[in-house]
Amino acid sequence: MLTQTVEQFDVVATVAGGGINGQAGAVRLGIARALVEYNGELRKTLKKGGLLTRDARAKERKKYGMAGARKRFQFSKR
């Protein structure tokens, strides 16, 4: 809708993994990248709308000697 190309394309996307919001973001980024491939002049509009940015947040790994990524086991002096 941002680039007025809604009537020109039909999109069929298959996504797996993550949650509903993550999948929606992945589809949104994929469509934006495809539009830039189709017409490079749309890049400025899509970039301004924040549609060409990936959400880099990911689950932090569990470290050894700890209960989770940051949580530690209970400490006792004695």
PDB file with SEQRES, HELIX, SHEET and CRYST1 records, atoms N, CA, C and O in Angstrom:
SEQRES   1 A   78  MET LEU THR GLN THR VAL GLU GLN PHE ASP VAL VAL ALA          
SEQRES   2 A   78  THR VAL ALA GLY GLY GLY ILE ASN GLY GLN ALA GLY ALA          
SEQRES   3 A   78  VAL ARG LEU GLY ILE ALA ARG ALA LEU VAL GLU TYR ASN          
SEQRES   4 A   78  GLY GLU LEU ARG LYS THR LEU LYS LYS GLY GLY LEU LEU          
SEQRES   5 A   78  THR ARG ASP ALA ARG ALA LYS GLU ARG LYS LYS TYR GLY          
SEQRES   6 A   78  MET ALA GLY ALA ARG LYS ARG PHE GLN PHE SER LYS ARG          
HELIX    1 AA1 VAL A    6  GLN A    8  5                                   3    
HELIX    2 AA2 ILE A   20  TYR A   38  1                                  19    
HELIX    3 AA3 GLY A   40  LEU A   42  5                                   3    
HELIX    4 AA4 ARG A   43  LYS A   48  1                                   6    
CRYST1    1.000    1.000    1.000  90.00  90.00  90.00 P 1           1          
ATOM      1  N   MET A   1       0.829  -1.191   0.000  1.00  0.00           N  
ATOM      2  CA  MET A   1       0.000   0.000   0.000  1.00  0.00           C  
ATOM      3  C   MET A   1       0.878   1.261   0.000  1.00  0.00           C  
ATOM      4  O   MET A   1       0.495   2.295  -0.548  1.00  0.00           O  
ATOM      5  N   LEU A   2       2.041   1.160   0.613  1.00  0.00           N  
ATOM      6  CA  LEU A   2       2.958   2.295   0.703  1.00  0.00           C  
ATOM      7  C   LEU A   2       3.456   2.728  -0.674  1.00  0.00           C  
ATOM      8  O   LEU A   2       3.673   3.916  -0.914  1.00  0.00           O  
ATOM      9  N   THR A   3       3.634   1.772  -1.567  1.00  0.00           N  
ATOM     10  CA  THR A   3       4.182   2.070  -2.894  1.00  0.00           C  
ATOM     11  C   THR A   3       3.122   2.061  -3.992  1.00  0.00           C  
ATOM     12  O   THR A   3       3.463   2.178  -5.169  1.00  0.00           O  
ATOM     13  N   GLN A   4       1.856   1.926  -3.637  1.00  0.00           N  
ATOM     14  CA  GLN A   4       0.732   1.881  -4.583  1.00  0.00           C  
ATOM     15  C   GLN A   4       0.907   0.776  -5.635  1.00  0.00           C  
ATOM     16  O   GLN A   4       0.646   0.993  -6.818  1.00  0.00           O  
ATOM     17  N   THR A   5       1.356  -0.425  -5.189  1.00  0.00           N  
ATOM     18  CA  THR A   5       1.513  -1.554  -6.109  1.00  0.00           C  
ATOM     19  C   THR A   5       0.653  -2.734  -5.667  1.00  0.00           C  
ATOM     20  O   THR A   5       0.928  -3.871  -6.050  1.00  0.00           O  
ATOM     21  N   VAL A   6      -0.378  -2.484  -4.871  1.00  0.00           N  
ATOM     22  CA  VAL A   6      -1.228  -3.545  -4.333  1.00  0.00           C  
ATOM     23  C   VAL A   6      -1.941  -4.293  -5.449  1.00  0.00           C  
ATOM     24  O   VAL A   6      -2.066  -5.517  -5.395  1.00  0.00           O  
ATOM     25  N   GLU A   7      -2.406  -3.573  -6.451  1.00  0.00           N  
ATOM     26  CA  GLU A   7      -3.187  -4.187  -7.532  1.00  0.00           C  
ATOM     27  C   GLU A   7      -2.318  -4.962  -8.522  1.00  0.00           C  
ATOM     28  O   GLU A   7      -2.844  -5.756  -9.303  1.00  0.00           O  
ATOM     29  N   GLN A   8      -1.015  -4.754  -8.507  1.00  0.00           N  
ATOM     30  CA  GLN A   8      -0.139  -5.357  -9.515  1.00  0.00           C  
ATOM     31  C   GLN A   8       0.312  -6.772  -9.168  1.00  0.00           C  
ATOM     32  O   GLN A   8       0.671  -7.531 -10.067  1.00  0.00           O  
ATOM     33  N   PHE A   9       0.303  -7.151  -7.876  1.00  0.00           N  
ATOM     34  CA  PHE A   9       0.905  -8.416  -7.475  1.00  0.00           C  
ATOM     35  C   PHE A   9      -0.034  -9.257  -6.636  1.00  0.00           C  
ATOM     36  O   PHE A   9      -0.857  -8.736  -5.884  1.00  0.00           O  
ATOM     37  N   ASP A  10       0.104 -10.582  -6.777  1.00  0.00           N  
ATOM     38  CA  ASP A  10      -0.520 -11.552  -5.880  1.00  0.00           C  
ATOM     39  C   ASP A  10       0.629 -12.254  -5.161  1.00  0.00           C  
ATOM     40  O   ASP A  10       1.571 -12.725  -5.797  1.00  0.00           O  
ATOM     41  N   VAL A  11       0.546 -12.322  -3.833  1.00  0.00           N  
ATOM     42  CA  VAL A  11       1.633 -12.891  -3.047  1.00  0.00           C  
ATOM     43  C   VAL A  11       1.166 -14.186  -2.398  1.00  0.00           C  
ATOM     44  O   VAL A  11       0.119 -14.228  -1.753  1.00  0.00           O  
ATOM     45  N   VAL A  12       1.956 -15.245  -2.575  1.00  0.00           N  
ATOM     46  CA  VAL A  12       1.743 -16.510  -1.890  1.00  0.00           C  
ATOM     47  C   VAL A  12       3.021 -16.798  -1.121  1.00  0.00           C  
ATOM     48  O   VAL A  12       4.086 -16.947  -1.720  1.00  0.00           O  
ATOM     49  N   ALA A  13       2.923 -16.877   0.217  1.00  0.00           N  
ATOM     50  CA  ALA A  13       4.110 -17.062   1.047  1.00  0.00           C  
ATOM     51  C   ALA A  13       3.894 -18.230   2.002  1.00  0.00           C  
ATOM     52  O   ALA A  13       2.812 -18.391   2.566  1.00  0.00           O  
ATOM     53  N   THR A  14       4.931 -19.042   2.176  1.00  0.00           N  
ATOM     54  CA  THR A  14       4.919 -20.131   3.137  1.00  0.00           C  
ATOM     55  C   THR A  14       6.002 -19.861   4.157  1.00  0.00           C  
ATOM     56  O   THR A  14       7.173 -19.719   3.802  1.00  0.00           O  
ATOM     57  N   VAL A  15       5.619 -19.788   5.434  1.00  0.00           N  
ATOM     58  CA  VAL A  15       6.590 -19.532   6.494  1.00  0.00           C  
ATOM     59  C   VAL A  15       6.480 -20.614   7.551  1.00  0.00           C  
ATOM     60  O   VAL A  15       5.416 -21.201   7.748  1.00  0.00           O  
ATOM     61  N   ALA A  16       7.599 -20.877   8.236  1.00  0.00           N  
ATOM     62  CA  ALA A  16       7.606 -21.880   9.298  1.00  0.00           C  
ATOM     63  C   ALA A  16       8.529 -21.403  10.404  1.00  0.00           C  
ATOM     64  O   ALA A  16       9.502 -20.691  10.153  1.00  0.00           O  
ATOM     65  N   GLY A  17       8.219 -21.796  11.623  1.00  0.00           N  
ATOM     66  CA  GLY A  17       9.057 -21.445  12.763  1.00  0.00           C  
ATOM     67  C   GLY A  17       8.734 -20.077  13.301  1.00  0.00           C  
ATOM     68  O   GLY A  17       8.025 -19.291  12.674  1.00  0.00           O  
ATOM     69  N   GLY A  18       9.269 -19.804  14.483  1.00  0.00           N  
ATOM     70  CA  GLY A  18       9.013 -18.507  15.098  1.00  0.00           C  
ATOM     71  C   GLY A  18       7.575 -18.402  15.561  1.00  0.00           C  
ATOM     72  O   GLY A  18       6.878 -19.410  15.679  1.00  0.00           O  
ATOM     73  N   GLY A  19       7.139 -17.209  15.818  1.00  0.00           N  
ATOM     74  CA  GLY A  19       5.761 -16.967  16.220  1.00  0.00           C  
ATOM     75  C   GLY A  19       5.024 -16.214  15.132  1.00  0.00           C  
ATOM     76  O   GLY A  19       5.555 -15.991  14.044  1.00  0.00           O  
ATOM     77  N   ILE A  20       3.803 -15.828  15.433  1.00  0.00           N  
ATOM     78  CA  ILE A  20       2.974 -15.132  14.447  1.00  0.00           C  
ATOM     79  C   ILE A  20       3.606 -13.795  14.061  1.00  0.00           C  
ATOM     80  O   ILE A  20       3.652 -13.450  12.880  1.00  0.00           O  
ATOM     81  N   ASN A  21       4.091 -13.043  15.045  1.00  0.00           N  
ATOM     82  CA  ASN A  21       4.702 -11.744  14.741  1.00  0.00           C  
ATOM     83  C   ASN A  21       5.993 -11.904  13.957  1.00  0.00           C  
ATOM     84  O   ASN A  21       6.257 -11.125  13.041  1.00  0.00           O  
ATOM     85  N   GLY A  22       6.801 -12.897  14.298  1.00  0.00           N  
ATOM     86  CA  GLY A  22       8.039 -13.133  13.571  1.00  0.00           C  
ATOM     87  C   GLY A  22       7.783 -13.538  12.131  1.00  0.00           C  
ATOM     88  O   GLY A  22       8.486 -13.097  11.222  1.00  0.00           O  
ATOM     89  N   GLN A  23       6.788 -14.367  11.926  1.00  0.00           N  
ATOM     90  CA  GLN A  23       6.440 -14.792  10.577  1.00  0.00           C  
ATOM     91  C   GLN A  23       5.906 -13.625   9.760  1.00  0.00           C  
ATOM     92  O   GLN A  23       6.229 -13.486   8.581  1.00  0.00           O  
ATOM     93  N   ALA A  24       5.086 -12.784  10.391  1.00  0.00           N  
ATOM     94  CA  ALA A  24       4.548 -11.610   9.691  1.00  0.00           C  
ATOM     95  C   ALA A  24       5.682 -10.667   9.295  1.00  0.00           C  
ATOM     96  O   ALA A  24       5.675 -10.109   8.198  1.00  0.00           O  
ATOM     97  N   GLY A  25       6.651 -10.491  10.185  1.00  0.00           N  
ATOM     98  CA  GLY A  25       7.798  -9.638   9.872  1.00  0.00           C  
ATOM     99  C   GLY A  25       8.638 -10.208   8.743  1.00  0.00           C  
ATOM    100  O   GLY A  25       9.147  -9.463   7.905  1.00  0.00           O  
ATOM    101  N   ALA A  26       8.785 -11.526   8.717  1.00  0.00           N  
ATOM    102  CA  ALA A  26       9.567 -12.178   7.664  1.00  0.00           C  
ATOM    103  C   ALA A  26       8.892 -12.010   6.305  1.00  0.00           C  
ATOM    104  O   ALA A  26       9.558 -11.733   5.308  1.00  0.00           O  
ATOM    105  N   VAL A  27       7.577 -12.178   6.268  1.00  0.00           N  
ATOM    106  CA  VAL A  27       6.833 -12.014   5.016  1.00  0.00           C  
ATOM    107  C   VAL A  27       6.910 -10.564   4.552  1.00  0.00           C  
ATOM    108  O   VAL A  27       7.089 -10.291   3.365  1.00  0.00           O  
ATOM    109  N   ARG A  28       6.774  -9.637   5.502  1.00  0.00           N  
ATOM    110  CA  ARG A  28       6.833  -8.208   5.179  1.00  0.00           C  
ATOM    111  C   ARG A  28       8.191  -7.842   4.570  1.00  0.00           C  
ATOM    112  O   ARG A  28       8.258  -7.121   3.575  1.00  0.00           O  
ATOM    113  N   LEU A  29       9.280  -8.350   5.183  1.00  0.00           N  
ATOM    114  CA  LEU A  29      10.617  -8.075   4.667  1.00  0.00           C  
ATOM    115  C   LEU A  29      10.809  -8.714   3.290  1.00  0.00           C  
ATOM    116  O   LEU A  29      11.402  -8.105   2.400  1.00  0.00           O  
ATOM    117  N   GLY A  30      10.313  -9.929   3.117  1.00  0.00           N  
ATOM    118  CA  GLY A  30      10.440 -10.612   1.825  1.00  0.00           C  
ATOM    119  C   GLY A  30       9.723  -9.879   0.710  1.00  0.00           C  
ATOM    120  O   GLY A  30      10.245  -9.763  -0.398  1.00  0.00           O  
ATOM    121  N   ILE A  31       8.526  -9.381   0.999  1.00  0.00           N  
ATOM    122  CA  ILE A  31       7.768  -8.635  -0.005  1.00  0.00           C  
ATOM    123  C   ILE A  31       8.492  -7.331  -0.340  1.00  0.00           C  
ATOM    124  O   ILE A  31       8.574  -6.948  -1.507  1.00  0.00           O  
ATOM    125  N   ALA A  32       9.018  -6.651   0.680  1.00  0.00           N  
ATOM    126  CA  ALA A  32       9.732  -5.397   0.451  1.00  0.00           C  
ATOM    127  C   ALA A  32      10.974  -5.629  -0.405  1.00  0.00           C  
ATOM    128  O   ALA A  32      11.253  -4.850  -1.317  1.00  0.00           O  
ATOM    129  N   ARG A  33      11.720  -6.693  -0.117  1.00  0.00           N  
ATOM    130  CA  ARG A  33      12.923  -6.988  -0.903  1.00  0.00           C  
ATOM    131  C   ARG A  33      12.567  -7.344  -2.343  1.00  0.00           C  
ATOM    132  O   ARG A  33      13.283  -6.976  -3.273  1.00  0.00           O  
ATOM    133  N   ALA A  34      11.456  -8.063  -2.524  1.00  0.00           N  
ATOM    134  CA  ALA A  34      11.022  -8.416  -3.873  1.00  0.00           C  
ATOM    135  C   ALA A  34      10.616  -7.166  -4.655  1.00  0.00           C  
ATOM    136  O   ALA A  34      10.882  -7.073  -5.853  1.00  0.00           O  
ATOM    137  N   LEU A  35       9.981  -6.219  -3.994  1.00  0.00           N  
ATOM    138  CA  LEU A  35       9.597  -4.968  -4.662  1.00  0.00           C  
ATOM    139  C   LEU A  35      10.821  -4.167  -5.082  1.00  0.00           C  
ATOM    140  O   LEU A  35      10.817  -3.538  -6.140  1.00  0.00           O  
ATOM    141  N   VAL A  36      11.878  -4.185  -4.256  1.00  0.00           N  
ATOM    142  CA  VAL A  36      13.108  -3.484  -4.614  1.00  0.00           C  
ATOM    143  C   VAL A  36      13.770  -4.160  -5.813  1.00  0.00           C  
ATOM    144  O   VAL A  36      14.329  -3.484  -6.677  1.00  0.00           O  
ATOM    145  N   GLU A  37      13.709  -5.496  -5.868  1.00  0.00           N  
ATOM    146  CA  GLU A  37      14.238  -6.229  -7.040  1.00  0.00           C  
ATOM    147  C   GLU A  37      13.461  -5.855  -8.297  1.00  0.00           C  
ATOM    148  O   GLU A  37      14.040  -5.697  -9.372  1.00  0.00           O  
ATOM    149  N   TYR A  38      12.154  -5.715  -8.154  1.00  0.00           N  
ATOM    150  CA  TYR A  38      11.281  -5.383  -9.274  1.00  0.00           C  
ATOM    151  C   TYR A  38      11.537  -3.964  -9.765  1.00  0.00           C  
ATOM    152  O   TYR A  38      11.656  -3.726 -10.967  1.00  0.00           O  
ATOM    153  N   ASN A  39      11.622  -3.014  -8.813  1.00  0.00           N  
ATOM    154  CA  ASN A  39      11.803  -1.615  -9.170  1.00  0.00           C  
ATOM    155  C   ASN A  39      12.676  -0.954  -8.103  1.00  0.00           C  
ATOM    156  O   ASN A  39      12.232  -0.745  -6.974  1.00  0.00           O  
ATOM    157  N   GLY A  40      13.903  -0.629  -8.459  1.00  0.00           N  
ATOM    158  CA  GLY A  40      14.856  -0.035  -7.525  1.00  0.00           C  
ATOM    159  C   GLY A  40      14.450   1.336  -7.007  1.00  0.00           C  
ATOM    160  O   GLY A  40      14.934   1.771  -5.962  1.00  0.00           O  
ATOM    161  N   GLU A  41      13.573   2.018  -7.723  1.00  0.00           N  
ATOM    162  CA  GLU A  41      13.139   3.352  -7.302  1.00  0.00           C  
ATOM    163  C   GLU A  41      12.237   3.301  -6.065  1.00  0.00           C  
ATOM    164  O   GLU A  41      12.049   4.317  -5.395  1.00  0.00           O  
ATOM    165  N   LEU A  42      11.683   2.136  -5.760  1.00  0.00           N  
ATOM    166  CA  LEU A  42      10.807   1.989  -4.589  1.00  0.00           C  
ATOM    167  C   LEU A  42      11.601   1.878  -3.291  1.00  0.00           C  
ATOM    168  O   LEU A  42      11.030   1.966  -2.204  1.00  0.00           O  
ATOM    169  N   ARG A  43      12.923   1.683  -3.400  1.00  0.00           N  
ATOM    170  CA  ARG A  43      13.758   1.473  -2.214  1.00  0.00           C  
ATOM    171  C   ARG A  43      13.671   2.630  -1.228  1.00  0.00           C  
ATOM    172  O   ARG A  43      13.565   2.411  -0.022  1.00  0.00           O  
ATOM    173  N   LYS A  44      13.715   3.841  -1.724  1.00  0.00           N  
ATOM    174  CA  LYS A  44      13.674   5.022  -0.860  1.00  0.00           C  
ATOM    175  C   LYS A  44      12.379   5.058  -0.045  1.00  0.00           C  
ATOM    176  O   LYS A  44      12.403   5.336   1.154  1.00  0.00           O  
ATOM    177  N   THR A  45      11.267   4.781  -0.692  1.00  0.00           N  
ATOM    178  CA  THR A  45       9.965   4.782  -0.017  1.00  0.00           C  
ATOM    179  C   THR A  45       9.883   3.674   1.024  1.00  0.00           C  
ATOM    180  O   THR A  45       9.411   3.899   2.138  1.00  0.00           O  
ATOM    181  N   LEU A  46      10.341   2.478   0.663  1.00  0.00           N  
ATOM    182  CA  LEU A  46      10.289   1.339   1.583  1.00  0.00           C  
ATOM    183  C   LEU A  46      11.229   1.537   2.762  1.00  0.00           C  
ATOM    184  O   LEU A  46      10.901   1.171   3.891  1.00  0.00           O  
ATOM    185  N   LYS A  47      12.403   2.116   2.503  1.00  0.00           N  
ATOM    186  CA  LYS A  47      13.372   2.371   3.567  1.00  0.00           C  
ATOM    187  C   LYS A  47      12.816   3.394   4.559  1.00  0.00           C  
ATOM    188  O   LYS A  47      12.978   3.248   5.770  1.00  0.00           O  
ATOM    189  N   LYS A  48      12.173   4.409   4.042  1.00  0.00           N  
ATOM    190  CA  LYS A  48      11.577   5.455   4.884  1.00  0.00           C  
ATOM    191  C   LYS A  48      10.455   4.870   5.750  1.00  0.00           C  
ATOM    192  O   LYS A  48      10.252   5.307   6.882  1.00  0.00           O  
ATOM    193  N   GLY A  49       9.736   3.892   5.221  1.00  0.00           N  
ATOM    194  CA  GLY A  49       8.661   3.234   5.956  1.00  0.00           C  
ATOM    195  C   GLY A  49       9.166   2.170   6.923  1.00  0.00           C  
ATOM    196  O   GLY A  49       8.373   1.580   7.657  1.00  0.00           O  
ATOM    197  N   GLY A  50      10.479   1.915   6.935  1.00  0.00           N  
ATOM    198  CA  GLY A  50      11.067   0.935   7.840  1.00  0.00           C  
ATOM    199  C   GLY A  50      10.808  -0.506   7.451  1.00  0.00           C  
ATOM    200  O   GLY A  50      10.850  -1.391   8.305  1.00  0.00           O  
ATOM    201  N   LEU A  51      10.543  -0.755   6.196  1.00  0.00           N  
ATOM    202  CA  LEU A  51      10.204  -2.108   5.744  1.00  0.00           C  
ATOM    203  C   LEU A  51      11.408  -2.918   5.270  1.00  0.00           C  
ATOM    204  O   LEU A  51      11.271  -4.108   4.985  1.00  0.00           O  
ATOM    205  N   LEU A  52      12.573  -2.303   5.180  1.00  0.00           N  
ATOM    206  CA  LEU A  52      13.759  -3.031   4.727  1.00  0.00           C  
ATOM    207  C   LEU A  52      14.707  -3.352   5.879  1.00  0.00           C  
ATOM    208  O   LEU A  52      15.878  -3.655   5.654  1.00  0.00           O  
ATOM    209  N   THR A  53      14.207  -3.286   7.102  1.00  0.00           N  
ATOM    210  CA  THR A  53      15.030  -3.527   8.275  1.00  0.00           C  
ATOM    211  C   THR A  53      14.620  -4.841   8.927  1.00  0.00           C  
ATOM    212  O   THR A  53      13.437  -5.081   9.172  1.00  0.00           O  
ATOM    213  N   ARG A  54      15.605  -5.690   9.205  1.00  0.00           N  
ATOM    214  CA  ARG A  54      15.347  -6.974   9.847  1.00  0.00           C  
ATOM    215  C   ARG A  54      15.447  -6.812  11.355  1.00  0.00           C  
ATOM    216  O   ARG A  54      16.292  -6.066  11.849  1.00  0.00           O  
ATOM    217  N   ASP A  55      14.582  -7.510  12.087  1.00  0.00           N  
ATOM    218  CA  ASP A  55      14.648  -7.506  13.543  1.00  0.00           C  
ATOM    219  C   ASP A  55      15.699  -8.536  13.958  1.00  0.00           C  
ATOM    220  O   ASP A  55      15.488  -9.739  13.804  1.00  0.00           O  
ATOM    221  N   ALA A  56      16.817  -8.068  14.476  1.00  0.00           N  
ATOM    222  CA  ALA A  56      17.963  -8.937  14.747  1.00  0.00           C  
ATOM    223  C   ALA A  56      17.882  -9.640  16.098  1.00  0.00           C  
ATOM    224  O   ALA A  56      18.768 -10.424  16.434  1.00  0.00           O  
ATOM    225  N   ARG A  57      16.832  -9.371  16.879  1.00  0.00           N  
ATOM    226  CA  ARG A  57      16.762  -9.999  18.196  1.00  0.00           C  
ATOM    227  C   ARG A  57      16.586 -11.509  18.074  1.00  0.00           C  
ATOM    228  O   ARG A  57      15.797 -11.995  17.263  1.00  0.00           O  
ATOM    229  N   ALA A  58      17.329 -12.233  18.890  1.00  0.00           N  
ATOM    230  CA  ALA A  58      17.249 -13.693  18.890  1.00  0.00           C  
ATOM    231  C   ALA A  58      17.438 -14.182  20.323  1.00  0.00           C  
ATOM    232  O   ALA A  58      17.921 -13.443  21.180  1.00  0.00           O  
ATOM    233  N   LYS A  59      17.057 -15.421  20.574  1.00  0.00           N  
ATOM    234  CA  LYS A  59      17.198 -15.984  21.907  1.00  0.00           C  
ATOM    235  C   LYS A  59      18.677 -16.149  22.241  1.00  0.00           C  
ATOM    236  O   LYS A  59      19.459 -16.651  21.434  1.00  0.00           O  
ATOM    237  N   GLU A  60      19.043 -15.718  23.444  1.00  0.00           N  
ATOM    238  CA  GLU A  60      20.423 -15.835  23.902  1.00  0.00           C  
ATOM    239  C   GLU A  60      20.670 -17.264  24.386  1.00  0.00           C  
ATOM    240  O   GLU A  60      19.799 -17.863  25.018  1.00  0.00           O  
ATOM    241  N   ARG A  61      21.834 -17.802  24.099  1.00  0.00           N  
ATOM    242  CA  ARG A  61      22.105 -19.191  24.458  1.00  0.00           C  
ATOM    243  C   ARG A  61      22.356 -19.353  25.949  1.00  0.00           C  
ATOM    244  O   ARG A  61      22.787 -18.418  26.623  1.00  0.00           O  
ATOM    245  N   LYS A  62      22.082 -20.550  26.455  1.00  0.00           N  
ATOM    246  CA  LYS A  62      22.343 -20.894  27.851  1.00  0.00           C  
ATOM    247  C   LYS A  62      23.841 -21.102  28.024  1.00  0.00           C  
ATOM    248  O   LYS A  62      24.473 -21.787  27.219  1.00  0.00           O  
ATOM    249  N   LYS A  63      24.413 -20.510  29.074  1.00  0.00           N  
ATOM    250  CA  LYS A  63      25.828 -20.666  29.355  1.00  0.00           C  
ATOM    251  C   LYS A  63      26.060 -21.777  30.379  1.00  0.00           C  
ATOM    252  O   LYS A  63      25.192 -22.048  31.208  1.00  0.00           O  
ATOM    253  N   TYR A  64      27.214 -22.410  30.323  1.00  0.00           N  
ATOM    254  CA  TYR A  64      27.538 -23.477  31.265  1.00  0.00           C  
ATOM    255  C   TYR A  64      27.686 -22.891  32.666  1.00  0.00           C  
ATOM    256  O   TYR A  64      28.139 -21.757  32.822  1.00  0.00           O  
ATOM    257  N   GLY A  65      27.308 -23.653  33.674  1.00  0.00           N  
ATOM    258  CA  GLY A  65      27.407 -23.212  35.058  1.00  0.00           C  
ATOM    259  C   GLY A  65      26.303 -22.252  35.462  1.00  0.00           C  
ATOM    260  O   GLY A  65      26.342 -21.685  36.554  1.00  0.00           O  
ATOM    261  N   MET A  66      25.318 -22.066  34.591  1.00  0.00           N  
ATOM    262  CA  MET A  66      24.219 -21.158  34.887  1.00  0.00           C  
ATOM    263  C   MET A  66      22.897 -21.854  34.607  1.00  0.00           C  
ATOM    264  O   MET A  66      22.839 -22.813  33.837  1.00  0.00           O  
ATOM    265  N   ALA A  67      21.833 -21.362  35.239  1.00  0.00           N  
ATOM    266  CA  ALA A  67      20.516 -21.981  35.081  1.00  0.00           C  
ATOM    267  C   ALA A  67      19.881 -21.640  33.738  1.00  0.00           C  
ATOM    268  O   ALA A  67      19.041 -22.389  33.239  1.00  0.00           O  
ATOM    269  N   GLY A  68      20.273 -20.528  33.159  1.00  0.00           N  
ATOM    270  CA  GLY A  68      19.742 -20.107  31.863  1.00  0.00           C  
ATOM    271  C   GLY A  68      20.756 -19.219  31.174  1.00  0.00           C  
ATOM    272  O   GLY A  68      21.958 -19.350  31.405  1.00  0.00           O  
ATOM    273  N   ALA A  69      20.286 -18.321  30.333  1.00  0.00           N  
ATOM    274  CA  ALA A  69      21.205 -17.429  29.633  1.00  0.00           C  
ATOM    275  C   ALA A  69      21.856 -16.446  30.602  1.00  0.00           C  
ATOM    276  O   ALA A  69      23.044 -16.148  30.486  1.00  0.00           O  
ATOM    277  N   ARG A  70      21.074 -15.942  31.558  1.00  0.00           N  
ATOM    278  CA  ARG A  70      21.606 -14.969  32.526  1.00  0.00           C  
ATOM    279  C   ARG A  70      21.350 -15.357  33.969  1.00  0.00           C  
ATOM    280  O   ARG A  70      22.075 -14.923  34.864  1.00  0.00           O  
ATOM    281  N   LYS A  71      20.332 -16.166  34.206  1.00  0.00           N  
ATOM    282  CA  LYS A  71      19.998 -16.584  35.564  1.00  0.00           C  
ATOM    283  C   LYS A  71      21.076 -17.515  36.110  1.00  0.00           C  
ATOM    284  O   LYS A  71      21.559 -18.409  35.415  1.00  0.00           O  
ATOM    285  N   ARG A  72      21.444 -17.284  37.373  1.00  0.00           N  
ATOM    286  CA  ARG A  72      22.453 -18.132  38.003  1.00  0.00           C  
ATOM    287  C   ARG A  72      21.800 -19.055  39.012  1.00  0.00           C  
ATOM    288  O   ARG A  72      20.683 -18.816  39.472  1.00  0.00           O  
ATOM    289  N   PHE A  73      22.522 -20.117  39.346  1.00  0.00           N  
ATOM    290  CA  PHE A  73      22.047 -21.004  40.397  1.00  0.00           C  
ATOM    291  C   PHE A  73      22.120 -20.278  41.734  1.00  0.00           C  
ATOM    292  O   PHE A  73      22.906 -19.345  41.894  1.00  0.00           O  
ATOM    293  N   GLN A  74      21.315 -20.697  42.681  1.00  0.00           N  
ATOM    294  CA  GLN A  74      21.260 -20.052  43.988  1.00  0.00           C  
ATOM    295  C   GLN A  74      22.618 -20.125  44.679  1.00  0.00           C  
ATOM    296  O   GLN A  74      23.270 -21.169  44.676  1.00  0.00           O  
ATOM    297  N   PHE A  75      23.037 -19.011  45.268  1.00  0.00           N  
ATOM    298  CA  PHE A  75      24.327 -18.906  45.933  1.00  0.00           C  
ATOM    299  C   PHE A  75      24.157 -19.120  47.430  1.00  0.00           C  
ATOM    300  O   PHE A  75      23.249 -18.556  48.040  1.00  0.00           O  
ATOM    301  N   SER A  76      25.026 -19.932  48.027  1.00  0.00           N  
ATOM    302  CA  SER A  76      25.007 -20.154  49.470  1.00  0.00           C  
ATOM    303  C   SER A  76      26.446 -20.061  49.971  1.00  0.00           C  
ATOM    304  O   SER A  76      27.348 -20.696  49.426  1.00  0.00           O  
ATOM    305  N   LYS A  77      26.646 -19.254  51.021  1.00  0.00           N  
ATOM    306  CA  LYS A  77      27.989 -19.071  51.561  1.00  0.00           C  
ATOM    307  C   LYS A  77      28.479 -20.324  52.282  1.00  0.00           C  
ATOM    308  O   LYS A  77      29.675 -20.613  52.280  1.00  0.00           O  
ATOM    309  N   ARG A  78      27.571 -21.060  52.889  1.00  0.00           N  
ATOM    310  CA  ARG A  78      27.955 -22.247  53.664  1.00  0.00           C  
ATOM    311  C   ARG A  78      27.470 -23.515  53.002  1.00  0.00           C  
ATOM    312  O   ARG A  78      27.703 -24.609  53.516  1.00  0.00           O  
TER     313      ARG A  78                                                      
END                                                                             
